[in-house]
């Protein structure tokens, strides 16, 4: 019988410190090394990323942001959520309490009435670690429980509205990376993509550079996301690198 349990935290020795600019260079299509454009593996950057596997809806936004400090994280997340809220979108934040408080502060600084949105149920904040524990079983996300927990949270914030659009920010995947649960982290990204088949939301994931990540991990991260959001707020579409290879002669 599958049982729920606390997330087992493993050693971080499998991580490799990679500068932020190098990660962006590896993952963004306009920064791809020449070796990858030619269809060859580069021993310094690892194998070519596999074909991305987004949700069935090709317009689904599943962005990733790599950040070096909390101020940069909260500034970008605040801008992402504020843009939607000003358009009438709803918002869900699944973050550590410290980061959630910082994001809310950023929202207030641009004139968003956070307290009123919370009172109306249009902005929901969940603790990332507590939410993660609700659907983790034997060290991996349980798909059915994930859909019930996270899908229900998205459904509740919509409150039965057919035209509901949601912007969500999540740190649960990053917590799994921090705990050394690489396969579980990638599995959770896949479950988010699958959830987009039944719920309308834009998702931004925050990845701490303090956790990071070998070449194979960067490959997997690229394959699960549709956009890269830079610390300057610029958004780059993560086109599958297969399309960058020259056609065979």
ABEGO torsion letter per residue (X at the ends): XBBBBBBBBBBAAABBBBBAAAAAAAABAAABBAAAAAGBBBAAAEBBBBBBBBBABAABBBBBBBBABAAAAAAAAAAAAAAAAAAGBBBBBBBBAAAAAAAAAAAAAAGBBAAAAAAAGABBBBBAAAAAAAABBGGBBBAAAAAAAAAAAAAAAAGGBAABBBBBBBAAAAAAAAAGBAAAAAAAAAAAAAAAAABBBBBBBBBBAAAOEBAAAAAAAAAABABBBBAAGBBBBBBBAAAABBBBX
